[in-house]
Amino acid sequence: MSITADQNPLTQTLKDGAAELGLHLSERQLSRLLAYQALLAKWNKVYNLTALRDPAQMMTHHLLDSLAAVSAFAGAQRVLDVGAGGGLPGIVLAIWAAEAEPQMSITLVDTVQKKTAFLTQVKAELQLRNVSVVHARVEQLPVEQQYDVITSRAFAELNDFIDWSNHLLQEGGKYIALKGIMPQQEIDRLPPGWNVNKVQALHVPGLDAERHLIFLERKS
């Protein structure tokens, strides 16, 4: 996981962005994030994990975008990332949590085998012991384990997200959905029995676009 010279501009972007977000990342966290970004760029050439090809864009649109949300997960024990894709936010969250929230475990679920193959490789290469990878449809996952936080990024409409996964949310648990522009119409279509607990606007360093976290929970 050495940081090579040609990654220096990316390293600086990552360090500056993290500082702007108020995150104090260790050298190990920085090294793992850069190694993850390099793996994403490498596998993307064959596996089409993301539409972005430019490493600098990947850094802002994917890594910093996910890092902007990690503080919202403080205190979580078991997190499920639905439609984990290339590992956003799940892998970024895991790299941060390995040191910042050592009690946290993150399960990444996706229906696409090549994506879970990539995530399994990332877990192995970066030695992320707090990560589990599952190749499955979330609605078919058995309720052997429930989660106190279920998250997704650019996965589905909020009502589908809840319908497909709420059997896996423990009593008193919450959803944290990473969204772009404020999804008011999706909120208006929420299934009965669910509340928006909080909406948090995010600023992502270097990204001129709206980002929001939507916190949802069962009505008491």
Disulfide bonds with the S-S distance in Angstrom:
none
